[in-house]
Amino acid sequence: MSDAPTNRRMLAIRDRIDAGYAAPLDLDSLATAAHLSPDHLIRTFARVFGETPHRYLQRRRVERAMFLLRTTDTPVTEICVQVGFTSLGSFTRTFRAIVGESPTAHRRRGPLPRSLGCFAMSWMRPSTATHPANSSISEKRDGAPNA
């Protein structure tokens, strides 16, 4: 597979994840759209973007939660559900692993300052760097971890 067509396919998959971040990750339908097996999609996506589709989805959900926590008075439990998490515990654990603080502590920072939106969003975006605390976050399909 040439790099350009592969990159275009992976960008299309990333766009689908971005558009449906609040829904459960359907790895099989993403793989079908990319014309790859689910396992090959995971490997290829990770090679192109440096993280698995599941990890990317979690980071996008946390980014949205970060914004909602600082711009609304919506309870943390409602934000958890709005961004696609089904468990407050997994939301809090994932949020802390990516951001380095709890959702409540992040909210205490107060409202976002008025500034150029693109700059603020870029500056606040969580790092994609892998931290030891993030190592428990993995691709899961049919209850079994995948590489």
C-alpha positions in Angstrom: 0.0 0.0 0.0 1.4 3.4 -1.0 1.6 6.1 1.7 -0.7 8.7 0.0 -3.8 6.4 -0.4 -3.2 5.0 3.1 -3.0 8.4 4.6 -6.1 9.6 2.8 -8.0 6.5 4.1 -6.7 7.1 7.7 -7.7 10.8 7.5 -11.2 9.7 6.4 -11.4 7.3 9.4 -10.2 10.1 11.7 -12.9 12.4 10.3 -15.5 9.7 11.0 -14.3 9.4 14.6 -14.4 13.2 15.0 -17.9 13.4 13.7 -19.2 10.6 15.9 -17.1 11.0 19.0 -20.1 10.7 21.4 -21.1 7.4 20.0 -19.4 4.0 20.8 -16.4 3.2 18.6 -17.6 0.7 16.0 -14.2 -0.7 14.9 -15.8 -3.1 12.4 -17.6 -0.4 10.5 -14.5 1.8 10.5 -12.5 -1.1 9.2 -15.0 -1.8 6.5 -15.0 1.8 5.4 -11.2 1.7 5.2 -11.2 -1.7 3.4 -9.1 -3.2 6.1 -9.4 -5.8 8.8 -10.0 -4.3 12.2 -6.6 -5.4 13.4 -4.9 -4.0 10.4 -6.8 -0.7 10.8 -5.6 -0.4 14.4 -2.0 -0.9 13.3 -2.2 1.4 10.3 -4.0 4.2 12.2 -1.4 3.9 15.0 1.5 4.1 12.4 0.0 7.1 10.7 -1.2 9.1 13.8 0.9 7.7 16.6 -2.1 6.4 18.6 -4.8 3.8 18.1 -8.3 4.7 17.0 -9.6 4.0 20.5 -7.0 6.2 22.1 -7.7 9.0 19.6 -11.4 8.7 20.3 -10.8 9.0 24.1 -8.5 12.0 23.6 -11.1 13.7 21.5 -13.8 13.0 24.1 -11.6 14.4 26.8 -10.8 17.5 24.7 -14.6 18.2 24.4 -15.1 17.5 28.1 -12.3 20.0 28.9 -14.1 22.7 27.0 -17.5 21.9 28.5 -16.1 21.9 32.0 -14.7 25.4 31.6 -17.6 26.9 29.6 -20.8 25.5 31.2 -22.3 24.7 34.6 -23.3 21.2 33.4 -22.6 18.6 36.1 -19.6 16.4 35.5 -21.8 13.3 35.2 -23.8 14.8 32.4 -20.7 15.9 30.6 -19.4 12.4 30.9 -22.4 11.0 29.1 -22.5 13.9 26.6 -19.0 13.1 25.3 -19.6 9.4 25.0 -18.4 7.8 28.2 -20.7 5.2 29.9 -19.0 5.2 33.3 -18.1 8.1 35.5 -15.2 6.1 36.8 -13.7 5.4 33.4 -14.3 9.0 32.4 -12.5 10.3 35.5 -9.6 7.9 35.1 -9.1 8.6 31.4 -9.4 12.4 32.0 -6.8 12.3 34.7 -4.5 10.1 32.6 -4.7 12.5 29.6 -5.0 15.9 31.4 -3.1 15.2 34.6 -5.9 16.3 36.9 -9.5 15.4 37.7 -12.5 16.8 35.8 -13.5 18.7 39.0 -10.0 20.2 39.4 -10.0 21.2 35.8 -13.4 23.0 36.2 -12.0 24.9 39.2 -9.6 26.7 36.9 -12.5 28.9 36.0 -14.0 29.9 32.7 -11.8 30.1 29.6 -10.3 33.5 28.9 -11.5 35.2 25.7 -8.8 34.8 23.1 -8.3 33.6 19.6 -10.3 30.3 19.5 -7.8 28.4 17.3 -4.9 29.4 19.4 -6.6 28.6 22.7 -7.8 25.2 21.4 -4.4 24.3 20.1 -2.7 25.4 23.4 -5.2 23.4 25.5 -5.1 20.2 23.4 -3.9 17.3 25.5 -0.6 15.8 24.4 -0.6 12.6 22.3 2.6 11.5 24.1 2.4 8.2 25.8 2.7 8.4 29.5 3.1 5.4 31.9 -0.2 6.3 33.4 -1.8 5.9 29.9 -0.5 2.4 29.3 -3.7 0.8 30.6 -5.7 2.4 27.8 -5.8 0.0 24.9 -7.9 -1.1 21.9 -10.6 -3.5 23.0 -12.8 -5.5 20.7 -15.0 -8.4 21.8 -13.7 -8.0 25.3 -10.1 -8.9 24.4 -7.2 -6.5 24.2 -5.7 -6.0 20.7 -2.3 -4.9 19.6 
